[in-house]
Amino acid sequence: MAELMRMPEVLAGSTEAVVQGWSVPIGQEFAAGDVIATVETEKAVVDVEAERDGVLLRVLVPDGASVDVGAPIAVIGERGETVAAADALAAGWGIDAPEPPGTPEPPETRAAAPQPDPASQSQSQSQSQPQPQPVPVSAPAPVPEPGPAGRVLASPLARRLARENGLAVERIDGSGPYGRIVRRDVEAAIAAAGAAVPDGPESDGPVRDGSAPAGPIRDRSVTDGSAFVDEPHSRIRRAVARRLTASKQEAPHFYLRATCRVDRLLELRREINEHAPVRVSVNDLVIKAAARAHTLVPELNVIWTGDAVRRFTSVDVSVAIATDRGLLTPVVRRADELSLTALAAAVRDLRDRGERGRLRQDELEGGALSVTNLGMFGTEEFTAILNPPQSAILAVGAARQEAVVEDGRLVAATVMRVTLSVDHRPVDGVVAARWLQAFVRSVEHPLTLLI
């Protein structure tokens, strides 16, 4: 029997995801566990697997469409069922399938459209994207009519583009069948909005990966004497804002600061990089030291849940990575067991795939500690907000030469300041202090990181 396939909640607390592509063609059978579609969440790319054997009867949303969690995305059925059964089921739910290429317009719209001359017709046929036909002056442009429950007819992709560019679909003229608003209509409206403000910033192209609009909204307000441009939030930016706001509201943070002498650490890095096949960074050494501190003080390798304090038996450390799409915190699994070169290779791989938007959801979950480093920007010291549900985050500043007291005399030394933010619910202050002490000792005696 045909049934609706809905957008799963692939990320805890997520409200929407973008359909990146369909792995099974319409009409093809699949088995339980086969990948039917690939969707992009706020931070990762996730394969959606079939829960049972069946056949894909109808796709309800096109590639690139942003879909709410729980919304129908396809119709699947038993082997031998026809597309007609899928259409009947979708129609019963008031769902329109994406219009296939070449869908004819209704008689009213065709009658209003002018006949193109042969030259323009041949030019338009050479383009892959069909363009809307101009409407005669005597005929009004097609106006979107309310669909089921008063909803304006618009494709999911058109709705996403309009939302990300600050446009109301109700104010966009549709050129699709029966006034349906499609992608080209929104792009035309975006271009018109840009032309209305000739001195505003230009867009650097169309939406690229569904995660954020490629350019700012052109609308600007000068009613109070100031000018500004609103840049729509990307999905990653929304996710980070939501999670960190909840972290500050729910987790009672406390902070511990320490200063490490890193001359030996830098010398060890120099010697390693003279012979290692993979270049090791200072941040790789910091992650390794944090992992070792977890093995020495396992009481910090915990998180708070609604019913218990969860204690991890493996040491997994998240690494904050800044990308063009937003902030990501992929997890290095069993960081305490990896050699320095293996850890450096793992971090580099996570960073590279994170920048391309190719991280899996499971690579963004787990662990009790994150490491965030702004030292490469010259930041000497800062505090960081906990990455929920983790219980600690280590903020690392720049390594700088300073005068320090050694045996009663001033000497030059390279120091690095760190700040440990901790969730006071599962971790007491003395536990955090012991952990930070173990971390500083590992950094100042870096040969212990090779044991």
MOFENDA-V140938 format. One record per residue. RES is the residue in three letters. PHI is phi in whole degrees, -180 to 180 (999 if undefined). PSI is psi in radians with two decimals (* if undefined). Layout:
res-><RES | RES>
phi-><PHI | PHI>
psi-><PSI | PSI>
//
This chain:
res-><MET | ALA | GLU | LEU | MET | ARG | MET | PRO | GLU | VAL | LEU | ALA | GLY | SER | THR | GLU | ALA | VAL | VAL | GLN | GLY | TRP | SER | VAL | PRO | ILE | GLY | GLN | GLU | PHE | ALA | ALA | GLY | ASP | VAL | ILE | ALA | THR | VAL | GLU | THR | GLU | LYS | ALA | VAL | VAL | ASP | VAL | GLU | ALA | GLU | ARG | ASP | GLY | VAL | LEU | LEU | ARG | VAL | LEU | VAL | PRO | ASP | GLY | ALA | SER | VAL | ASP | VAL | GLY | ALA | PRO | ILE | ALA | VAL | ILE | GLY | GLU | ARG | GLY | GLU | THR | VAL | ALA | ALA | ALA | ASP | ALA | LEU | ALA | ALA | GLY | TRP | GLY | ILE | ASP | ALA | PRO | GLU | PRO | PRO | GLY | THR | PRO | GLU | PRO | PRO | GLU | THR | ARG | ALA | ALA | ALA | PRO | GLN | PRO | ASP | PRO | ALA | SER | GLN | SER | GLN | SER | GLN | SER | GLN | SER | GLN | PRO | GLN | PRO | GLN | PRO | VAL | PRO | VAL | SER | ALA | PRO | ALA | PRO | VAL | PRO | GLU | PRO | GLY | PRO | ALA | GLY | ARG | VAL | LEU | ALA | SER | PRO | LEU | ALA | ARG | ARG | LEU | ALA | ARG | GLU | ASN | GLY | LEU | ALA | VAL | GLU | ARG | ILE | ASP | GLY | SER | GLY | PRO | TYR | GLY | ARG | ILE | VAL | ARG | ARG | ASP | VAL | GLU | ALA | ALA | ILE | ALA | ALA | ALA | GLY | ALA | ALA | VAL | PRO | ASP | GLY | PRO | GLU | SER | ASP | GLY | PRO | VAL | ARG | ASP | GLY | SER | ALA | PRO | ALA | GLY | PRO | ILE | ARG | ASP | ARG | SER | VAL | THR | ASP | GLY | SER | ALA | PHE | VAL | ASP | GLU | PRO | HIS | SER | ARG | ILE | ARG | ARG | ALA | VAL | ALA | ARG | ARG | LEU | THR | ALA | SER | LYS | GLN | GLU | ALA | PRO | HIS | PHE | TYR | LEU | ARG | ALA | THR | CYS | ARG | VAL | ASP | ARG | LEU | LEU | GLU | LEU | ARG | ARG | GLU | ILE | ASN | GLU | HIS | ALA | PRO | VAL | ARG | VAL | SER | VAL | ASN | ASP | LEU | VAL | ILE | LYS | ALA | ALA | ALA | ARG | ALA | HIS | THR | LEU | VAL | PRO | GLU | LEU | ASN | VAL | ILE | TRP | THR | GLY | ASP | ALA | VAL | ARG | ARG | PHE | THR | SER | VAL | ASP | VAL | SER | VAL | ALA | ILE | ALA | THR | ASP | ARG | GLY | LEU | LEU | THR | PRO | VAL | VAL | ARG | ARG | ALA | ASP | GLU | LEU | SER | LEU | THR | ALA | LEU | ALA | ALA | ALA | VAL | ARG | ASP | LEU | ARG | ASP | ARG | GLY | GLU | ARG | GLY | ARG | LEU | ARG | GLN | ASP | GLU | LEU | GLU | GLY | GLY | ALA | LEU | SER | VAL | THR | ASN | LEU | GLY | MET | PHE | GLY | THR | GLU | GLU | PHE | THR | ALA | ILE | LEU | ASN | PRO | PRO | GLN | SER | ALA | ILE | LEU | ALA | VAL | GLY | ALA | ALA | ARG | GLN | GLU | ALA | VAL | VAL | GLU | ASP | GLY | ARG | LEU | VAL | ALA | ALA | THR | VAL | MET | ARG | VAL | THR | LEU | SER | VAL | ASP | HIS | ARG | PRO | VAL | ASP | GLY | VAL | VAL | ALA | ALA | ARG | TRP | LEU | GLN | ALA | PHE | VAL | ARG | SER | VAL | GLU | HIS | PRO | LEU | THR | LEU | LEU | ILE>
phi-><999 | -66 | -147 | -81 | -99 | -111 | -65 | -77 | -88 | -76 | -125 | -55 | 83 | -73 | -112 | -157 | -151 | -107 | -74 | -88 | 175 | -107 | -89 | -116 | -68 | -61 | 92 | -91 | -80 | -143 | -112 | -58 | 97 | -70 | -78 | -91 | -147 | -119 | -123 | -112 | -89 | -64 | -135 | -147 | -107 | -128 | -86 | -96 | -98 | -73 | -87 | -154 | -69 | 176 | -140 | -82 | -91 | -156 | -95 | -99 | -134 | -84 | -59 | 89 | -82 | -90 | -128 | -67 | -60 | 92 | -78 | -66 | -124 | -163 | -118 | -119 | -149 | -81 | -61 | 97 | -74 | -104 | -64 | -59 | -65 | -66 | -63 | -65 | -65 | -63 | -64 | -64 | -96 | 69 | -108 | -99 | -76 | -58 | -70 | -72 | -58 | 83 | -63 | -72 | -78 | -66 | -55 | -64 | -71 | -63 | -67 | -82 | -81 | -75 | -82 | -76 | -78 | -57 | -64 | -68 | -66 | -67 | -68 | -70 | -68 | -80 | -97 | -75 | -102 | -65 | -105 | -66 | -75 | -66 | -102 | -60 | -61 | -77 | -112 | -72 | -66 | -62 | -107 | -61 | -101 | -59 | -90 | -57 | 57 | 78 | -83 | -71 | -73 | -157 | -70 | -56 | -65 | -63 | -63 | -66 | -62 | -66 | -64 | -71 | -107 | 70 | -111 | -89 | -62 | -64 | -103 | -106 | -80 | -96 | -110 | -81 | -56 | 56 | 77 | -63 | -84 | -120 | -57 | -61 | -68 | -68 | -63 | -66 | -67 | -63 | -63 | -65 | -65 | -68 | -68 | -72 | -123 | -64 | -96 | -83 | -64 | -91 | -75 | -100 | 133 | -74 | -59 | -95 | -126 | 81 | -91 | -164 | -67 | -77 | -145 | -76 | -67 | -83 | -61 | -135 | -112 | -127 | -66 | -102 | 90 | -117 | -113 | -155 | -129 | -91 | -102 | -59 | -71 | -78 | -65 | -65 | -63 | -63 | -63 | -62 | -62 | -65 | -70 | -74 | -63 | -63 | -62 | -67 | -78 | -102 | -99 | -73 | -77 | -137 | -131 | -127 | -122 | -149 | -120 | -111 | -86 | -120 | -61 | -66 | -62 | -68 | -68 | -64 | -61 | -61 | -68 | -62 | -71 | -74 | -129 | -75 | -72 | -119 | -71 | -100 | -98 | -60 | -65 | -61 | -66 | -65 | -62 | -63 | -66 | -65 | -65 | -66 | -62 | -65 | -72 | -80 | -128 | -68 | -64 | -89 | -86 | -141 | -137 | -95 | -120 | -65 | -116 | -162 | -92 | -91 | -105 | -88 | -98 | -113 | -101 | -114 | -120 | -84 | -122 | -72 | -127 | -90 | -126 | -63 | -89 | 135 | -85 | -124 | -133 | -67 | -109 | -90 | -76 | 49 | -63 | -71 | -93 | -82 | -70 | -62 | -69 | -67 | -65 | -62 | -66 | -65 | -65 | -63 | -63 | -63 | -66 | -63 | -73 | -66 | -67 | -93 | 72 | -113 | -76 | -83 | -62 | -67 | -79 | -110 | -124 | 108 | 80 | -119 | -139 | -118 | -119 | -125 | -128 | -114 | -63 | -66 | -99 | 85 | -69 | -81 | -160 | -160 | -114 | -124 | -89 | -58 | -95 | -64 | -91 | -65 | -103 | -153 | -145 | -105 | -98 | -114 | -97 | -77 | -86 | -137 | -80 | -143 | -86 | -127 | -93 | -135 | 56 | 82 | -134 | -83 | -137 | -84 | -147 | -97 | -123 | -138 | -98 | -131 | -130 | -104 | -96 | -135 | -83 | -75 | -68 | -95 | -128 | -88 | -61 | -67 | -65 | -63 | -66 | -64 | -64 | -64 | -64 | -66 | -65 | -62 | -63 | -66 | -69 | -80 | -126 | -67 | -63 | -66 | -75 | -95 | -76>
psi-><2.35 | 2.49 | 2.78 | 2.38 | 2.23 | 2.74 | 2.07 | 2.81 | 1.43 | -0.32 | 2.20 | 2.19 | -0.01 | 2.64 | -0.31 | 2.87 | 2.81 | 2.28 | 1.99 | -0.52 | 2.78 | 2.24 | -0.30 | 2.17 | 2.72 | 2.32 | -0.14 | 2.48 | 2.71 | 2.83 | 2.80 | 2.28 | -0.25 | 2.58 | 2.09 | -0.75 | 2.83 | 2.23 | 2.68 | 2.13 | -2.92 | -0.43 | -0.17 | 2.95 | 2.26 | 2.34 | 2.26 | 2.05 | 2.64 | 2.42 | -0.29 | 2.97 | 2.61 | -2.81 | 2.47 | 1.95 | -0.66 | 2.37 | 2.22 | -0.25 | 2.48 | 2.96 | 2.42 | -0.04 | 2.41 | 2.19 | 2.37 | 2.55 | 2.30 | -0.17 | 2.58 | 2.39 | -0.29 | 2.92 | 2.18 | 2.71 | -3.03 | 2.81 | 2.35 | -0.25 | 2.67 | 2.91 | -0.51 | -0.65 | -0.66 | -0.75 | -0.69 | -0.73 | -0.79 | -0.73 | -0.62 | -0.46 | 0.07 | 0.59 | 2.30 | 2.26 | 2.71 | 2.42 | 2.25 | 2.78 | 2.44 | 0.22 | 2.18 | 2.59 | 2.74 | 2.82 | -0.66 | -0.73 | -0.68 | -0.66 | -0.54 | -0.34 | 2.40 | 2.77 | 2.19 | 2.64 | 2.79 | -0.65 | -0.83 | -0.56 | -0.76 | -0.59 | -0.72 | -0.55 | -0.40 | -0.14 | 2.48 | -0.50 | 2.04 | 2.46 | 2.54 | 2.46 | 2.46 | 2.60 | 2.34 | 2.71 | -0.56 | -0.27 | 2.35 | 2.65 | 2.58 | 2.32 | 2.29 | 2.31 | 2.61 | 2.37 | -2.68 | 2.44 | 0.56 | 0.21 | 2.41 | 2.39 | 2.04 | 2.49 | 2.68 | -0.68 | -0.71 | -0.72 | -0.71 | -0.79 | -0.70 | -0.76 | -0.76 | -0.34 | 0.24 | 0.52 | 2.48 | 2.17 | -0.46 | -0.35 | 0.16 | 2.33 | 2.31 | 2.44 | 0.02 | -3.07 | 2.27 | 0.62 | 0.26 | 2.34 | 2.17 | -3.14 | -0.81 | -0.51 | -0.74 | -0.71 | -0.65 | -0.68 | -0.66 | -0.77 | -0.68 | -0.68 | -0.64 | -0.67 | -0.45 | -0.36 | 1.39 | -0.43 | 0.15 | 2.97 | 2.56 | 2.64 | 2.62 | 0.37 | 3.11 | 3.01 | 2.31 | -0.96 | 0.22 | -0.07 | -0.42 | 2.63 | 2.62 | -0.32 | 2.95 | 2.80 | 2.45 | -0.32 | 2.30 | 2.55 | 2.29 | 0.36 | -0.48 | 0.24 | -0.04 | 2.67 | 2.55 | 2.87 | 2.24 | 2.14 | 2.09 | 2.58 | 2.38 | 2.88 | -0.66 | -0.72 | -0.71 | -0.74 | -0.79 | -0.77 | -0.76 | -0.79 | -0.71 | -0.55 | -0.79 | -0.65 | -0.81 | -0.58 | -0.60 | -0.58 | 2.09 | 1.80 | 2.50 | 2.81 | 2.45 | 2.43 | 2.58 | 2.75 | 2.21 | 2.43 | 2.20 | 0.31 | -0.80 | -0.67 | -0.75 | -0.62 | -0.70 | -0.72 | -0.74 | -0.76 | -0.70 | -0.79 | -0.23 | -0.37 | -0.33 | 2.52 | -0.38 | 2.28 | 2.28 | 2.30 | 2.90 | -0.66 | -0.61 | -0.73 | -0.64 | -0.75 | -0.74 | -0.71 | -0.67 | -0.70 | -0.69 | -0.67 | -0.59 | -0.64 | -0.54 | -0.58 | 1.34 | -0.22 | -0.32 | -0.19 | 1.05 | 2.85 | 2.82 | 2.25 | 3.03 | -0.42 | -0.30 | 2.94 | 2.07 | 2.14 | 2.18 | 2.51 | -0.23 | 2.70 | 1.78 | 2.23 | 2.22 | 2.56 | 2.12 | 2.20 | 2.17 | 2.19 | 2.98 | -0.41 | -0.21 | -3.05 | 2.28 | 2.66 | 1.22 | 2.79 | 2.28 | 1.95 | 2.40 | 0.90 | -0.48 | -0.41 | -0.21 | 2.52 | 2.91 | -0.73 | -0.64 | -0.68 | -0.75 | -0.70 | -0.68 | -0.75 | -0.74 | -0.72 | -0.77 | -0.70 | -0.79 | -0.79 | -0.51 | -0.69 | -0.46 | 0.00 | 0.55 | 0.32 | 2.51 | 2.76 | -0.68 | -0.36 | -0.09 | 0.12 | 2.59 | 3.06 | 2.86 | -0.08 | 2.46 | 2.65 | 2.18 | 2.29 | 2.11 | 0.24 | -0.56 | -0.25 | 0.11 | 0.07 | 2.16 | -0.65 | 2.47 | 2.90 | 2.64 | 2.69 | 2.44 | 2.49 | 1.70 | 2.54 | 0.31 | 2.76 | -0.11 | 2.65 | 2.34 | 2.09 | 2.17 | 2.24 | -3.02 | 2.61 | 2.13 | 2.59 | 2.30 | 2.89 | 2.20 | 2.78 | 2.19 | 2.02 | 0.69 | 0.14 | 2.72 | 2.31 | 2.76 | 2.36 | 2.73 | 2.13 | 2.74 | 2.24 | 2.41 | 2.64 | 2.22 | 2.05 | 2.35 | 2.51 | 2.05 | -0.17 | -0.90 | -0.18 | 2.25 | 2.84 | -0.67 | -0.60 | -0.79 | -0.66 | -0.72 | -0.69 | -0.81 | -0.62 | -0.74 | -0.63 | -0.82 | -0.73 | -0.70 | -0.67 | -0.73 | -0.28 | 1.25 | -0.29 | -0.41 | -0.35 | -0.23 | -0.10 | *>
//
